[in-house]
């Protein structure tokens, strides 16, 4: 499964990461979530692979979206 992650900087801005690389940065949280979901959905539709979006939580990662390989190819969001 491909994972897009949200990370917060010391300054309070958010960035979207994939495979250890920052793709987008200096975003507000809402914009980072929306952009990560859009990019993840696009990758899923193009590749057919399972893709999810996660952000750090107090005890573990919080899954914000998941695009799976099911026949219906539906999204489940938190």
Secondary structure, 3 states (H helix, E strand, C coil): CEEEEEEECCCCCEEEEECCEEEEEEECHHHHHHHHHHHHHHHHHHHCCCEEEEEECCCCEEEEEEECCCCCCCEEEC
